[in-house]
Each structure stands twice: as C-alpha cells, then as structure tokens.
C-alpha cells in the first residue's frame, strides 16, 4: 500500500488507511477465527526508502528448502525490478542455494547452486509519482545475467541466519530490494519447528 510516496501528506494518508484496515470485515473475521482479542490488537506502519526498481533486483529468501524442508540451506529467489513479480509467480527467478554450516567459514564459498531464471519481465515504478507500477520486458542482458552477485547472495544468507536465530524458527523474508542498496522487509516465520 502506498508505493512511491514522495510527500508527507500522502504518507500520512496511507498510514491512516493502514490503521483503519484493522477494522475491516476481513480483519475482524480473521481475529475471530484465530481467537485473538480485538482490544489487544496492535498494528504498526513501516515507512522505508525504496530502491530504484529499474536498477536493482528483489525477491524472497527462505532459511530452509521450502520443497523438502531441509534446514541446512538458505534459498534465495531473485529477479529484476520489484519483488512482487517473484512473490506472485509472474517470473521464473534466479535461484541460489547456500549451505548454512559453511557460512562465515574462511576459504569456502558455500553457494551450492545457482540457477539462472528466465526473468522475461519485471515490475517497475510508473512515472509521475502516482504509486502505480508497470510490468515491462527485461533486456536480453538482464535475462542472461544473474540478478545478484555472489557477494550479495552471501550477505543475504548471513542476514537470514541472524534473523532465523532471533526468531528461533525458519523464516521467509523478502519482497524487498537487493540491488546495490538494500532494504529488508520484515521476516515471516514459516510455521515449521
């Protein structure tokens, strides 16, 4: 909600919309179904500087293999542009697998595999600061190159380990920019113990 806000009034309005969303029928029904109290609910609004999606990549990261449940790897999926295209399955992203027990060990590069995704399209910001996005074709150069360097993959894998240790369970993090400047969206526990 509220991509590409460039002024305080628009940010304030988006924040109000988010706060109001706690009282939608869907939110109330969810709390009822899960047995959460309505009075004790808390909601926060995060504001972060976004990367230039036309010059960077984004995606998702897991602290286990989501297909097999194997816990000794970090899986990173990345593509050019906003991470929405990866999250929604609109592109075939690059995939990196990092062996967790070797992260931080000198003389080892624990990237077990790199798979180059097709990445035919990317989602970027529209013009005019409206918050709208547009889906555009990627260049042949983008399609033929990895969206992350080995150094970026390793930094993300280190962060994944720190976050997993903090939450004491496997996590999924992402839908944020990996580019040359990084923003990390909040991690989400995978519900695996």
DRENDO-1510 file (C-alpha; in Angstrom, 1 decimal, always signed):
<recs>
REC; n; res; u; v; w
REC; 1; UNK; +0.0; +0.0; +0.0 .
REC; 2; UNK; +1.4; +3.4; -0.9 .
REC; 3; UNK; +4.4; +2.8; -3.1 .
REC; 4; UNK; +6.3; +5.8; -4.3 .
REC; 5; UNK; +5.1; +8.3; -1.7 .
REC; 6; UNK; +7.2; +11.4; -2.0 .
REC; 7; UNK; +5.4; +13.8; +0.3 .
REC; 8; UNK; +4.4; +13.8; +3.9 .
REC; 9; UNK; +0.6; +14.3; +3.3 .
REC; 10; UNK; +0.4; +11.2; +1.1 .
REC; 11; UNK; +2.4; +9.2; +3.6 .
REC; 12; UNK; +0.1; +10.3; +6.4 .
REC; 13; UNK; -3.0; +9.4; +4.4 .
REC; 14; UNK; -1.5; +5.9; +3.6 .
REC; 15; UNK; -0.7; +5.4; +7.2 .
REC; 16; UNK; -4.3; +6.3; +8.2 .
REC; 17; UNK; -5.6; +3.9; +5.6 .
REC; 18; UNK; -3.4; +1.1; +7.0 .
REC; 19; UNK; -4.5; +1.9; +10.6 .
REC; 20; UNK; -8.2; +1.8; +9.5 .
REC; 21; UNK; -7.7; -1.6; +7.9 .
REC; 22; UNK; -7.5; -3.2; +11.3 .
REC; 23; UNK; -11.3; -2.8; +11.4 .
REC; 24; UNK; -12.3; -4.3; +8.1 .
REC; 25; UNK; -14.7; -7.3; +8.0 .
REC; 26; UNK; -11.8; -9.5; +6.8 .
REC; 27; UNK; -9.5; -8.4; +9.7 .
REC; 28; UNK; -12.3; -8.8; +12.3 .
REC; 29; UNK; -13.2; -12.3; +10.9 .
REC; 30; UNK; -9.6; -13.3; +11.0 .
REC; 31; UNK; -9.2; -12.3; +14.7 .
REC; 32; UNK; -12.5; -14.1; +15.5 .
REC; 33; UNK; -11.3; -17.3; +13.7 .
REC; 34; UNK; -7.9; -17.3; +15.4 .
REC; 35; UNK; -9.3; -16.3; +18.8 .
REC; 36; UNK; -7.4; -13.0; +19.0 .
REC; 37; UNK; -8.8; -10.3; +21.2 .
REC; 38; UNK; -10.0; -7.2; +19.4 .
REC; 39; UNK; -8.9; -4.8; +22.1 .
REC; 40; UNK; -5.3; -6.1; +22.5 .
REC; 41; UNK; -4.5; -5.9; +18.8 .
REC; 42; UNK; -1.5; -3.8; +17.8 .
REC; 43; UNK; -0.7; -2.5; +14.3 .
REC; 44; UNK; +2.3; -0.5; +13.2 .
REC; 45; UNK; +3.0; +1.3; +9.9 .
REC; 46; UNK; +6.5; +1.0; +8.5 .
REC; 47; UNK; +8.0; +3.6; +6.2 .
REC; 48; UNK; +11.1; +2.9; +4.3 .
REC; 49; UNK; +13.1; +4.4; +1.4 .
REC; 50; UNK; +12.6; +2.2; -1.6 .
REC; 51; UNK; +15.3; +1.3; -4.1 .
REC; 52; UNK; +15.2; +2.2; -7.8 .
REC; 53; UNK; +13.5; -0.9; -9.1 .
REC; 54; UNK; +14.7; -0.3; -12.6 .
REC; 55; UNK; +18.3; -0.6; -11.4 .
REC; 56; UNK; +18.1; -3.4; -8.9 .
REC; 57; UNK; +16.6; -6.7; -8.0 .
REC; 58; UNK; +14.3; -8.1; -5.4 .
REC; 59; UNK; +12.8; -11.4; -4.3 .
REC; 60; UNK; +12.3; -13.8; -1.5 .
REC; 61; UNK; +14.5; -15.8; +0.8 .
REC; 62; UNK; +13.9; -18.9; +2.9 .
REC; 63; UNK; +16.1; -20.3; +5.8 .
REC; 64; UNK; +15.2; -23.9; +4.7 .
REC; 65; UNK; +14.3; -25.6; +1.4 .
REC; 66; UNK; +10.6; -24.9; +1.1 .
REC; 67; UNK; +10.1; -28.0; -1.0 .
REC; 68; UNK; +12.0; -30.6; +1.0 .
REC; 69; UNK; +12.1; -28.9; +4.5 .
REC; 70; UNK; +15.9; -29.4; +4.6 .
REC; 71; UNK; +17.1; -26.9; +7.2 .
REC; 72; UNK; +20.8; -26.6; +6.3 .
REC; 73; UNK; +20.3; -24.3; +3.3 .
REC; 74; UNK; +19.2; -20.8; +2.6 .
REC; 75; UNK; +17.2; -20.5; -0.6 .
REC; 76; UNK; +17.1; -17.1; -2.4 .
REC; 77; UNK; +14.9; -16.3; -5.4 .
REC; 78; UNK; +15.7; -13.1; -7.2 .
REC; 79; UNK; +14.6; -11.2; -10.3 .
REC; 80; UNK; +15.0; -7.7; -11.7 .
REC; 81; UNK; +12.6; -5.0; -10.5 .
REC; 82; UNK; +10.1; -5.1; -7.7 .
REC; 83; UNK; +9.8; -8.3; -5.7 .
REC; 84; UNK; +6.1; -8.6; -6.5 .
REC; 85; UNK; +6.8; -10.4; -9.7 .
REC; 86; UNK; +8.7; -13.2; -7.8 .
REC; 87; UNK; +6.1; -13.4; -4.9 .
REC; 88; UNK; +3.2; -13.6; -7.3 .
REC; 89; UNK; +4.9; -16.2; -9.6 .
REC; 90; UNK; +4.9; -13.9; -12.6 .
REC; 91; UNK; +8.5; -14.7; -13.5 .
REC; 92; UNK; +10.9; -17.6; -13.3 .
REC; 93; UNK; +13.5; -16.1; -10.9 .
REC; 94; UNK; +17.2; -16.9; -10.4 .
REC; 95; UNK; +17.6; -19.3; -7.5 .
REC; 96; UNK; +20.6; -19.6; -5.2 .
REC; 97; UNK; +21.2; -22.3; -2.6 .
REC; 98; UNK; +23.6; -21.6; +0.2 .
REC; 99; UNK; +24.9; -24.3; +2.6 .
REC; 100; UNK; +24.3; -22.7; +6.1 .
REC; 101; UNK; +27.0; -24.7; +8.1 .
REC; 102; UNK; +29.8; -23.1; +5.9 .
REC; 103; UNK; +28.5; -19.5; +6.0 .
REC; 104; UNK; +31.3; -17.4; +7.6 .
REC; 105; UNK; +34.0; -20.0; +7.2 .
REC; 106; UNK; +37.1; -18.7; +5.6 .
REC; 107; UNK; +38.3; -20.2; +2.3 .
REC; 108; UNK; +34.8; -21.5; +1.4 .
REC; 109; UNK; +32.1; -20.2; -0.8 .
REC; 110; UNK; +29.1; -22.1; +0.4 .
REC; 111; UNK; +26.9; -21.4; -2.6 .
REC; 112; UNK; +25.9; -24.9; -3.6 .
REC; 113; UNK; +23.9; -24.0; -6.7 .
REC; 114; UNK; +23.0; -21.1; -8.9 .
REC; 115; UNK; +20.1; -21.5; -11.4 .
REC; 116; UNK; +19.6; -18.7; -14.0 .
REC; 117; UNK; +15.9; -17.9; -14.3 .
REC; 118; UNK; +14.3; -16.7; -17.5 .
REC; 119; UNK; +13.2; -13.3; -15.9 .
REC; 120; UNK; +11.4; -12.2; -19.1 .
REC; 121; UNK; +9.6; -9.3; -17.4 .
REC; 122; UNK; +10.0; -7.0; -14.4 .
REC; 123; UNK; +7.7; -4.7; -12.4 .
REC; 124; UNK; +8.9; -1.2; -12.1 .
REC; 125; UNK; +7.5; +2.1; -10.8 .
REC; 126; UNK; +5.3; +4.0; -13.2 .
REC; 127; UNK; +6.0; +7.7; -13.9 .
REC; 128; UNK; +4.7; +10.7; -12.1 .
REC; 129; UNK; +4.9; +9.5; -8.5 .
REC; 130; UNK; +1.4; +8.1; -8.6 .
REC; 131; UNK; +2.4; +4.9; -6.8 .
REC; 132; UNK; +1.4; +2.9; -9.8 .
REC; 133; UNK; +3.6; +0.2; -11.2 .
REC; 134; UNK; +4.1; -1.3; -14.6 .
REC; 135; UNK; +5.1; -4.6; -16.0 .
REC; 136; UNK; +7.8; -4.3; -18.7 .
REC; 137; UNK; +10.0; -6.7; -20.7 .
REC; 138; UNK; +13.6; -7.2; -19.4 .
REC; 139; UNK; +16.6; -6.8; -21.7 .
REC; 140; UNK; +18.5; -9.7; -23.2 .
REC; 141; UNK; +21.4; -8.7; -20.9 .
REC; 142; UNK; +19.1; -8.9; -17.8 .
REC; 143; UNK; +17.7; -12.2; -18.9 .
REC; 144; UNK; +21.2; -13.6; -19.4 .
REC; 145; UNK; +22.7; -12.4; -16.2 .
REC; 146; UNK; +22.1; -13.2; -12.5 .
REC; 147; UNK; +20.2; -10.7; -10.5 .
REC; 148; UNK; +22.6; -11.0; -7.6 .
REC; 149; UNK; +26.3; -11.2; -7.3 .
REC; 150; UNK; +27.9; -13.9; -5.1 .
REC; 151; UNK; +28.8; -11.2; -2.6 .
REC; 152; UNK; +25.1; -10.1; -2.4 .
REC; 153; UNK; +24.0; -13.7; -2.1 .
REC; 154; UNK; +26.4; -14.3; +0.8 .
REC; 155; UNK; +25.3; -11.1; +2.6 .
REC; 156; UNK; +21.7; -12.1; +2.3 .
REC; 157; UNK; +22.5; -15.6; +3.6 .
REC; 158; UNK; +24.3; -14.1; +6.6 .
REC; 159; UNK; +21.3; -11.9; +7.4 .
REC; 160; UNK; +19.0; -14.9; +7.0 .
REC; 161; UNK; +21.0; -16.7; +9.7 .
REC; 162; UNK; +20.8; -13.8; +12.1 .
REC; 163; UNK; +17.1; -13.4; +11.6 .
REC; 164; UNK; +16.4; -17.1; +11.9 .
REC; 165; UNK; +18.4; -17.2; +15.1 .
REC; 166; UNK; +16.5; -14.2; +16.5 .
REC; 167; UNK; +13.0; -15.8; +15.8 .
REC; 168; UNK; +14.2; -19.3; +16.7 .
REC; 169; UNK; +12.5; -20.9; +13.7 .
REC; 170; UNK; +12.8; -20.9; +9.9 .
REC; 171; UNK; +11.7; -17.7; +8.1 .
REC; 172; UNK; +10.7; -16.4; +4.8 .
REC; 173; UNK; +11.9; -12.8; +4.2 .
REC; 174; UNK; +11.8; -10.7; +1.1 .
REC; 175; UNK; +9.8; -8.7; -1.4 .
REC; 176; UNK; +12.4; -6.1; -0.9 .
REC; 177; UNK; +15.2; -4.7; -3.0 .
REC; 178; UNK; +18.5; -6.5; -3.1 .
REC; 179; UNK; +20.2; -4.0; -5.5 .
REC; 180; UNK; +23.3; -2.0; -4.6 .
REC; 181; UNK; +21.3; -0.5; -1.7 .
REC; 182; UNK; +19.3; -3.0; +0.4 .
REC; 183; UNK; +16.1; -2.8; +2.3 .
REC; 184; UNK; +14.8; -5.7; +4.3 .
REC; 185; UNK; +11.1; -6.2; +4.8 .
REC; 186; UNK; +10.1; -8.0; +8.0 .
REC; 187; UNK; +10.6; -11.7; +8.1 .
REC; 188; UNK; +7.7; -14.1; +8.4 .
REC; 189; UNK; +8.0; -17.4; +10.3 .
REC; 190; UNK; +7.4; -20.4; +8.1 .
REC; 191; UNK; +5.4; -22.2; +10.7 .
REC; 192; UNK; +7.9; -25.1; +10.9 .
REC; 193; UNK; +9.5; -26.1; +14.2 .
</recs>
